[in-house]
Amino acid sequence: MFLNQKIRAVFSIAITASISSQQLFAQPLPSESVVTTTLVRSLIKPEHAEAIYRHLVELHWTPKTGLFRSFPDTGDIKLSQQAATYEQAAMGLLAIRFGDLERARQLFEFFKSAWASGPELAGPRHGLRGLVNFYNADFGSEGIEKTIHAGPNAWVGLFAAKLANSNKDSDALQLALDIEYWMANVVPHDKGGIAMGVRDDSFGAAWTKIYSTENNLSYYAFLTELLRSPKLDIPQRVAITQERDRVENWIVKSAYDATQGKMLRGFNPQGPDTIQALDTVTWLISAIGPRRLAARGIDARQLMQKAEKTFEVSVGNRIGVDPIDQTEADRTYAELRSRLEASNRPSEDHHRVIWYEGLGQYILAWSTLAEYANHMGDKDQAAADMQKAEALTRQFDEASLKNYPERSAYPYATPGTFFRYGWGAPKEGDQGPASSLIAGIWRCYAGLGWDPLAGREIGTLVHARVSAPTDVHLAERKPAVLYGTSEDMTTEAWKALKAGQWDHAVDQAQATIQEWSTAALYLQNKKMQEEGRLVEYSGDPKERKTIFKYWALNDVAAAYYILGQAQDHKGDYAKASRAFQQIVNHYSLAQIWDPQGWFWSPVEAITTDYVLRDRAHYGWVIPQVFAEGSKFGKQPY
């Protein structure tokens, strides 16, 4: 993937004459200053940080895969198994800070394997490099969101680079270099910025033409950490430095709106995205830093003062930050209300929500400003900034979940949807709000003064000595049945059937039916109205696309077919017959894809493989097959 030794030598001679040593060996800025002891504050006690970390391991960690579930106790069964890729990288960085190299290394091994095997997976992503946004923590397969976005990949690269730099890990450095090469050379760029993805999706999102400020800040932080490696050769260092310079220029010249003194959320094919987003400010201050921003003509304090007015909110009796501005909050509430969405922004408190992950980021930004103010000799301002950080930290801890001791667990957000088409607080579980992996991580970051995007500890905060627990008691979990997309769930049921695991096949098929039957029935009726019959397939991609349009119908029918086959193998012919009859009565227009290159009708398969061959057990499933003169008697459907 990289230049061979001879080419490197020639390239090195050519470029070293035209690039300064400052650029060539570019390193991240050092700490802003050495602060006086009067400004050093503690935002978390070591035992509190260790309690949070223990909770993240005992409730969220899955030893089988090494992944940490994002919301393990949510009432949303599908979501309870999911591990957000960005959150895994953030957890890996926290594990390094706690000296928990065993779990950090297990996370790394998972991503190393996923990175290598991704292009070999069947389906729409075949041949495409990149880590998807979610993985299933229990099964290790791709999760409910299979989009390949630049941001999560940058965070995994950041984690790998930090692991390499902290532990002289050559494997981790190679993965970081591979991800950087892919991001720099495969993911589309424009004016120095990197696009959100390598492909557009079938739902209309043009990821190759959307440029996210947040994603570019993540990428910038990754490149900065990679440049700390002493193992880079000169061509690599030059290429990465130049790439970081281009990204920085995009951030300060395109994403920063100098006319209004604010950050844009990014750009899409329609133009600038003017929605105000908190993380474009906090991550800017973390990744680039107030001193470098000042050199580029951007006043970090002015940005944070605007953030105070735009994002600080009061919800109920809590103070915190909303991820977006008031205009978008109102618009989201109005549009979701008109669509009768069950999960909307609240009708009270000006439709605002508190985002606890973002609150941790916000606290770190204030701590960074305090450090910079002290560096500039403004002790009073530094003290005021730290008082602000302390007050916000108290608000963070007041929101801790009461059903977990020692303030060790935190919610993701107060109830409500963030954007019109975005995430929000997950569904509550039996004990109340779900424990959020990333909220706990950012509470530790903010308390310890460990800024993952800056790659260093903030000087105004006590650098507490903490360690990972040596004895853990994992929370009890139910036997694993894969929950995810209907395709994922059906695929898992097929695997169990082919392996002769009849009970698991039954459980997985029943879970698929329970989760997706409502959508399947809707699509059966829709196909009846639009097509009125099975769609002929001659190999034409348009015909294939039409059949796949009725995805849940096909997958639920397949699940019933698997259920019938498994029960037949178990000798329970009554249950097998009932499963087959559900297909005949309710999902007759389903068509199932065979990997060898064609679609087949489960009704036809039931007729030929069961009804005609075993009339004693299955004759009543489709009795018209045996009716004299019936079309079924002459030629099976």
C-alpha positions in Angstrom: 0.0 0.0 0.0 2.9 2.4 0.7 6.0 3.3 -1.4 8.8 0.7 -1.6 12.2 1.6 -0.3 13.8 2.8 -3.5 10.8 5.0 -4.5 10.7 6.4 -0.9 14.3 7.4 -1.2 13.8 9.3 -4.5 10.6 10.9 -3.2 12.3 11.9 0.0 15.1 13.8 -1.9 12.6 15.5 -4.1 10.3 16.9 -1.4 12.7 17.7 1.4 14.1 20.6 -0.6 10.7 22.2 -0.9 9.2 21.8 2.5 10.3 23.3 5.8 11.4 21.3 8.8 8.5 22.7 10.7 6.1 21.2 8.2 8.1 18.0 7.6 8.1 17.0 11.2 4.8 18.6 12.1 3.8 17.8 15.7 0.7 18.8 17.6 0.9 21.9 19.7 2.2 21.2 23.2 0.2 22.0 26.3 -0.9 25.6 26.3 1.0 26.4 29.5 2.1 25.2 32.9 -0.7 26.3 35.2 -0.3 27.4 38.8 -1.6 25.1 41.5 -4.4 27.6 42.4 -6.0 26.9 39.1 -5.7 23.1 39.1 -9.2 21.7 40.0 -10.6 18.3 40.4 -13.7 17.5 38.5 -13.8 13.8 39.6 -12.4 11.7 42.4 -10.4 8.7 41.4 -12.8 6.3 43.1 -15.7 7.9 41.2 -13.9 7.5 37.9 -13.1 3.9 38.7 -16.7 3.3 39.6 -17.9 4.6 36.2 -15.3 2.5 34.4 -16.3 -0.6 36.4 -19.9 0.0 35.5 -19.0 0.3 31.8 -17.2 -3.0 31.9 -19.7 -5.0 34.0 -22.9 -3.8 32.2 -21.7 -2.9 28.7 -18.8 -5.2 27.9 -19.3 -8.4 25.8 -16.3 -10.7 26.4 -17.1 -12.8 23.3 -16.5 -10.0 20.8 -14.7 -7.4 23.0 -17.3 -4.8 22.1 -19.2 -2.6 24.5 -23.0 -2.3 24.0 -24.1 1.3 23.7 -27.4 0.9 25.5 -27.6 -2.6 27.0 -30.7 -2.0 29.2 -32.8 -0.1 26.8 -36.3 -1.4 26.1 -35.5 -1.4 22.4 -34.3 -5.0 21.9 -32.5 -4.3 18.6 -30.7 -1.3 20.0 -29.7 -3.2 23.2 -27.3 -5.4 21.1 -25.7 -2.6 19.1 -22.2 -1.2 19.5 -21.6 2.2 17.8 -18.2 2.2 16.2 -17.3 5.7 17.3 -18.2 4.7 20.9 -16.0 1.6 20.7 -13.1 3.8 19.7 -13.8 6.3 22.5 -14.0 3.4 24.9 -10.6 2.1 23.6 -9.0 5.4 24.3 -10.5 5.5 27.8 -9.2 1.9 28.4 -5.7 3.1 27.5 -6.0 6.0 30.0 -7.0 3.4 32.7 -4.1 1.1 31.8 -6.6 -1.6 30.7 -4.6 -2.7 27.7 -6.2 -6.2 27.6 -9.6 -4.7 26.7 -8.1 -2.0 24.5 -6.2 -4.7 22.6 -9.4 -6.8 22.2 -11.2 -3.9 20.7 -8.3 -3.3 18.4 -8.3 -6.9 17.2 -12.0 -6.7 16.4 -11.5 -3.7 14.2 -8.4 -5.0 12.6 -10.4 -8.1 11.6 -13.5 -6.1 10.5 -11.3 -3.8 8.4 -9.7 -6.7 6.6 -12.8 -8.8 6.1 -15.3 -6.0 5.2 -14.7 -6.0 1.4 -15.3 -9.7 1.3 -18.8 -9.6 2.7 -21.6 -10.4 0.4 -24.3 -7.9 -0.5 -24.3 -4.2 -1.4 -21.0 -3.4 0.4 -19.0 -6.2 -1.4 -15.7 -4.8 -2.5 -15.9 -1.7 -0.3 -13.4 -0.9 2.4 -14.4 0.8 5.6 -15.9 0.2 9.0 -19.7 0.5 9.3 -21.4 2.8 11.9 -22.7 -0.1 14.1 -21.8 -3.7 14.9 -23.7 -6.2 16.8 -21.9 -6.6 20.1 -23.2 -10.1 20.8 -22.5 -11.6 17.4 -19.8 -9.4 15.9 -21.7 -8.9 12.7 -22.5 -5.6 11.1 -25.2 -3.8 13.0 -28.4 -1.9 12.4 -26.7 1.0 10.6 -24.4 -0.4 7.8 -23.4 3.0 6.4 -19.7 3.6 6.1 -19.1 7.1 7.4 -15.7 8.9 7.7 -16.2 10.0 11.3 -16.4 6.6 13.0 -13.5 5.4 10.8 -11.4 8.4 11.9 -12.1 7.6 15.5 -11.0 4.0 15.1 -7.9 5.4 13.4 -7.4 7.8 16.3 -7.7 4.9 18.8 -5.3 2.7 16.8 -2.7 5.5 16.5 -2.9 6.2 20.3 -2.5 2.5 21.0 0.5 2.4 18.8 2.1 5.5 20.3 1.4 4.5 23.9 2.6 0.9 23.6 4.9 0.8 20.6 2.4 -1.4 18.9 3.4 -2.0 15.3 0.1 -3.8 14.4 -1.9 -0.8 15.7 0.3 1.6 13.7 -0.3 -0.3 10.5 -4.1 -0.3 10.9 -3.9 3.5 11.6 -1.8 4.0 8.4 -4.2 1.8 6.4 -7.2 3.8 7.6 -5.4 7.1 6.9 -4.4 6.0 3.4 -8.0 5.0 2.6 -9.4 8.2 4.0 -6.9 10.3 2.1 -7.1 8.5 -1.2 -10.4 6.8 -1.5 -13.0 8.9 0.3 -14.0 11.9 -1.9 -12.5 15.3 -1.0 -13.5 18.9 -1.9 -11.5 22.0 -1.2 -9.4 20.0 1.3 -12.3 18.6 3.3 -13.3 14.9 3.4 -16.8 13.7 2.4 -19.0 11.7 4.8 -18.8 8.4 2.8 -17.6 6.4 -0.1 -21.0 5.6 -1.5 -24.5 7.1 -1.6 -27.3 5.0 -0.1 -30.6 3.8 -1.6 -32.6 6.1 0.6 -31.3 9.2 -1.2 -28.5 10.3 1.1 -25.6 11.6 -1.1 -22.8 10.8 1.4 -20.2 11.3 -1.3 -21.3 14.9 -1.7 -22.0 15.7 2.0 -19.2 17.3 4.0 -19.6 17.2 7.8 -17.6 19.6 10.0 -17.8 17.1 12.8 -16.3 14.3 10.6 -13.5 16.6 9.4 -12.6 17.5 13.0 -12.5 13.8 13.9 -10.2 13.2 10.9 -8.0 16.2 11.9 -7.5 14.8 15.4 -6.7 11.3 13.9 -4.0 12.8 11.7 -2.6 14.8 14.6 -2.2 11.7 16.7 -0.7 9.8 13.8 1.9 12.5 13.3 3.1 11.9 16.9 4.4 8.5 15.9 8.2 8.3 15.7 7.9 5.4 13.3 6.7 7.3 10.3 9.2 7.6 7.4 9.7 10.9 5.7 7.3 10.3 2.7 4.5 9.2 5.1 5.1 12.1 7.4 5.0 14.6 4.6 1.9 13.1 3.0 0.0 13.1 6.3 1.2 16.6 7.2 0.0 17.9 3.9 -3.4 16.1 4.3 -3.8 17.6 7.8 -3.0 21.1 6.4 -5.7 20.7 3.7 -8.3 19.5 6.3 -7.4 22.4 8.6 -7.8 24.9 5.8 -11.2 23.5 4.9 -12.3 23.8 8.6 -11.1 27.4 9.1 -11.9 28.7 5.6 -15.1 26.8 4.6 -16.7 25.4 7.8 -16.1 28.6 9.7 -18.4 31.4 8.6 -16.2 34.5 9.2 -19.0 36.9 8.3 -21.1 35.7 11.3 -18.4 34.3 13.5 -19.9 30.8 13.7 -19.3 27.2 12.6 -21.4 25.6 9.9 -22.5 22.0 10.4 -21.2 21.3 6.9 -22.2 21.3 3.3 -24.6 19.2 1.1 -25.5 19.4 -2.6 -28.0 22.2 -1.8 -25.3 24.4 -0.2 -24.2 25.2 3.4 -25.9 23.5 6.3 -26.6 26.4 8.6 -28.0 24.4 11.5 -26.0 25.2 14.6 -24.5 22.1 16.1 -22.7 22.1 19.5 -20.0 19.6 18.6 -18.7 21.7 15.7 -17.6 24.2 18.4 -16.4 21.9 21.2 -14.6 19.6 18.9 -13.0 22.5 17.1 -11.6 23.8 20.4 -10.4 20.3 21.3 -8.9 19.2 18.0 -7.2 22.4 16.9 -6.9 24.3 20.2 -7.4 28.0 21.1 -3.9 29.0 20.3 -3.8 27.5 16.8 -7.3 28.9 16.1 -6.1 32.4 17.2 -3.2 32.1 14.7 -5.8 31.3 12.0 -8.0 34.3 13.0 -10.6 32.5 15.0 -11.5 33.5 18.5 -12.3 30.4 20.5 -13.8 32.3 23.4 -16.1 34.2 21.2 -17.3 30.9 19.7 -18.0 29.5 23.2 -19.8 32.7 24.3 -22.1 32.2 21.3 -22.4 28.5 22.3 -23.6 29.5 25.7 -26.5 31.5 24.2 -27.3 28.9 21.6 -27.0 25.6 23.3 -27.3 26.0 27.1 -30.8 25.0 28.1 -33.0 24.3 31.1 -35.1 21.2 31.0 -37.2 20.5 34.0 -35.0 21.2 37.0 -31.7 20.4 35.1 -29.2 22.6 33.3 -27.3 21.3 30.3 -26.7 21.6 26.6 -28.8 20.8 23.5 -27.0 19.4 20.5 -28.7 21.9 18.2 -30.1 25.5 18.1 -33.6 26.7 18.9 -34.6 27.1 15.3 -33.9 23.4 14.6 -35.5 22.4 17.9 -38.7 24.2 16.9 -38.7 22.8 13.3 -38.1 19.2 14.6 -41.0 19.5 17.0 -43.3 20.9 14.4 -42.5 18.4 11.7 -42.5 15.3 13.9 -45.8 16.4 15.4 -47.3 16.8 12.0 -46.2 13.2 11.2 -47.5 12.0 14.5 -44.1 10.6 15.5 -44.2 8.8 18.8 -40.8 10.1 19.8 -40.6 13.9 19.5 -39.0 16.8 21.2 -41.0 17.7 24.4 -43.8 20.2 24.1 -42.6 22.1 27.2 -39.2 23.8 27.9 -39.1 25.3 24.4 -38.8 21.8 22.9 -35.3 21.5 24.2 -33.4 18.4 25.3 -30.2 17.9 27.3 -27.5 15.8 25.7 -25.1 14.4 28.3 -22.4 13.1 25.9 -22.3 16.7 24.6 -22.2 18.1 28.1 -19.0 16.2 28.7 -17.5 17.7 25.5 -18.7 21.2 26.6 -17.0 20.9 30.0 -13.7 19.9 28.4 -14.0 22.9 26.1 -14.4 25.3 29.1 -11.4 23.6 30.8 -9.3 24.1 27.7 -10.3 27.8 27.6 -9.3 28.1 31.2 -5.9 26.7 30.4 -5.5 29.1 27.5 -6.6 32.1 29.5 -4.0 31.2 32.1 -1.4 30.9 29.4 -2.3 34.4 28.2 -1.9 35.7 31.8 -5.6 36.3 32.5 -5.9 34.5 35.8 -9.4 35.9 36.6 -10.8 34.6 33.3 -9.2 31.2 33.8 -10.7 30.9 37.3 -14.1 31.9 35.9 -13.9 29.3 33.2 -13.0 26.6 35.7 -16.0 27.7 37.9 -18.2 27.2 34.9 -16.8 23.8 34.3 -17.3 22.8 37.9 -20.9 24.0 37.9 -21.7 22.0 34.8 -20.0 19.0 36.2 -22.4 19.1 39.2 -25.3 19.2 36.8 -23.9 16.2 35.0 -23.7 14.2 38.2 -27.2 15.2 39.3 -28.5 13.4 36.2 -26.8 10.1 37.1 -29.1 7.1 37.1 -30.3 6.3 40.6 -30.7 2.6 40.0 -26.9 2.2 39.7 -24.8 3.0 42.8 -21.9 5.5 43.1 -23.2 7.7 40.3 -21.6 5.3 37.9 -24.2 5.4 35.1 -25.5 8.3 33.0 -28.4 8.7 30.5 -27.6 9.6 26.9 -30.1 12.5 26.9 -33.4 13.7 28.3 -36.4 12.4 26.2 -36.7 13.7 22.7 -35.4 13.4 19.1 -32.3 15.5 18.3 -32.9 16.3 14.6 -35.8 15.8 12.2 -34.0 12.7 10.9 -31.6 11.9 13.7 -31.0 10.1 16.9 -32.4 10.9 20.4 -32.7 9.4 23.8 -33.2 5.6 23.5 -36.3 3.8 24.8 -36.4 3.4 28.6 -35.9 -0.1 30.0 -37.7 -1.8 33.0 -35.7 0.2 35.5 -36.0 3.6 33.8 -33.6 5.5 31.4 -31.0 3.4 29.7 -27.4 3.5 30.7 -25.3 5.2 28.0 -21.8 4.0 27.2 -20.7 7.2 25.6 -22.2 9.4 28.3 -20.1 7.5 30.9 -17.0 7.8 28.7 -17.3 11.6 28.3 -18.0 12.0 32.1 -14.6 10.3 32.7 -13.0 12.4 29.9 -14.3 15.6 31.4 -13.4 14.7 35.0 -9.9 13.4 34.3 -9.2 16.2 31.9 -8.3 13.7 29.2 -9.1 15.2 25.8 -9.2 12.4 23.2 -9.3 14.8 20.3 -6.4 16.9 21.6 -4.5 13.7 22.5 -3.4 15.1 25.9 -4.4 16.0 29.4 -5.6 19.5 30.2 -3.4 21.4 32.6 -6.1 23.0 34.7 -7.5 19.7 35.9 -6.1 17.1 38.3 -4.6 14.1 36.5 -6.0 11.5 38.8 -4.3 8.2 39.1 -6.9 5.5 38.1 -6.8 1.8 37.3 -9.1 -0.7 35.7 -10.9 -3.2 38.0 -9.2 -6.6 38.3 -12.4 -8.4 39.5 -15.5 -7.8 37.5 -19.0 -9.3 37.8 -20.7 -9.2 34.5 -24.4 -8.4 34.5 -26.6 -11.4 33.7 -27.8 -11.5 30.1 -30.5 -13.4 28.3 -29.5 -16.1 25.8 -28.4 -14.4 22.6 -30.9 -14.1 19.7 -29.7 -11.7 17.1 -31.8 -8.6 16.8 -31.1 -6.2 14.0 -32.3 -5.6 10.4 -34.8 -8.2 9.1 -32.1 -9.4 6.7 -29.6 -9.9 9.5 -32.1 -11.7 11.6 -33.2 -14.0 8.8 -29.6 -14.7 7.8 -28.8 -15.8 11.4 -31.8 -18.1 11.3 -30.6 -19.7 8.0 -27.2 -20.2 9.5 -28.7 -22.1 12.5 -30.8 -24.2 10.3 -27.9 -25.2 8.0 -25.9 -26.0 11.1 -28.6 -28.4 12.4 -29.2 -26.1 15.5 -33.0 -26.6 15.4 -33.8 -24.9 18.7 -31.7 -21.9 17.8 -33.2 -21.7 14.3 -36.7 -21.8 15.9 -35.9 -19.0 18.4 -34.2 -16.8 15.8 -37.0 -17.3 13.3 -39.7 -16.5 15.9 -37.8 -13.4 17.0 -37.6 -12.2 13.3 -41.4 -12.8 12.9 -42.2 -11.0 16.0 -40.0 -8.0 15.1 -40.9 -7.6 11.5 -44.3 -9.2 10.8 -46.2 -5.8 10.9 -43.9 -4.4 8.1 -44.2 -7.7 6.2 -48.0 -7.6 6.2 -48.0 -4.0 5.0 -45.6 -4.8 2.1 -47.7 -7.9 1.2 -50.7 -5.6 0.7 -48.6 -3.0 -1.1 -47.2 -5.6 -3.5 -50.7 -6.9 -4.2 -51.8 -3.4 -5.1 -48.7 -2.5 -7.1 -47.8 -5.8 -8.8 -50.7 -8.2 -8.1 -48.4 -11.2 -8.6 -44.9 -12.5 -8.2 -42.3 -10.4 -10.1 -40.7 -12.3 -12.9 -36.9 -12.3 -12.6 -34.7 -12.8 -15.7 -31.5 -11.4 -14.2 -32.4 -7.7 -14.9 -31.1 -5.5 -12.0 -34.4 -3.5 -12.2 -36.4 -6.6 -11.6 -34.1 -7.5 -8.6 -34.5 -4.0 -7.2 -38.3 -4.3 -7.5 -38.4 -7.6 -5.6 -36.0 -6.3 -2.9 -38.3 -3.3 -2.4 -40.6 -5.7 -0.4 -37.8 -6.6 1.9 -39.7 -7.4 5.2 -42.3 -9.5 3.3 -39.5 -11.6 1.8 -37.6 -11.9 5.1 -40.6 -12.8 7.3 -41.8 -15.4 4.8 -38.3 -16.9 4.9 -38.4 -16.9 8.7 -41.7 -18.8 8.7 -40.2 -21.2 6.1 -37.1 -21.8 8.4 -39.4 -22.2 11.4 -41.4 -24.9 9.5 -38.3 -26.7 8.3 -36.8 -26.7 11.8 -40.0 -28.0 13.4 -40.2 -30.7 10.7 -36.7 -31.8 11.6 -37.7 -32.0 15.2 -40.7 -34.1 14.3 -43.3 -31.5 15.3 -45.4 -31.7 12.2 -48.3 -29.7 13.6 -46.1 -26.7 14.3 -44.4 -27.0 11.0 -47.7 -27.1 9.2 -48.9 -24.0 11.0 -45.7 -22.1 10.1 -46.1 -23.1 6.4 -49.8 -22.1 6.4 -48.9 -18.6 7.6 -46.9 -18.1 4.4 -49.7 -19.4 2.2 -52.4 -17.3 3.9 -50.5 -14.0 4.6 -47.2 -13.8 2.7 -48.0 -15.5 -0.6 -46.2 -12.8 -2.7 -42.9 -13.3 -1.0 -39.8 -14.1 -3.1 -36.6 -15.3 -1.5 -33.2 -14.7 -2.9 -30.9 -17.7 -3.5 -27.2 -16.7 -3.4 -26.6 -18.8 -6.5 -28.5 -16.1 -8.5 -32.3 -16.5 -8.5 -35.4 -15.9 -6.5 -37.8 -18.7 -5.4 -41.3 -18.7 -4.0 -41.8 -20.2 -0.6 -45.3 -21.2 -1.5 -44.0 -23.2 -4.4 -41.3 -24.8 -2.2 -43.9 -25.8 0.5 -46.1 -27.3 -2.2 -43.4 -29.4 -3.9 -41.2 -30.2 -0.9 -43.8 -30.9 1.7 -47.4 -31.0 0.6 -46.9 -33.2 -2.4 -44.3 -35.4 -0.7 -45.9 -35.8 2.7 -49.7 -35.5 2.3 -50.3 -37.2 5.6 -48.7 -34.4 7.6 -49.0 -31.4 5.2 -51.9 -32.1 2.9 -54.2 -29.7 4.8 -51.7 -26.7 4.4 -52.8 -26.2 0.7 -55.7 -28.6 0.3 -56.5 -27.2 -3.2 -53.3 -28.8 -4.5 -55.3 -32.1 -4.4 -58.5 -30.8 -5.7 -59.5 -32.3 -9.1 -58.9 -29.9 -11.9 -57.1 -27.5 -9.7 -54.2 -25.5 -11.2 -52.3 -26.6 -8.2 -52.9 -30.3 -9.0 -51.7 -29.8 -12.6 -48.7 -27.6 -11.9 -47.5 -26.6 -8.4 -47.5 -22.9 -7.7 
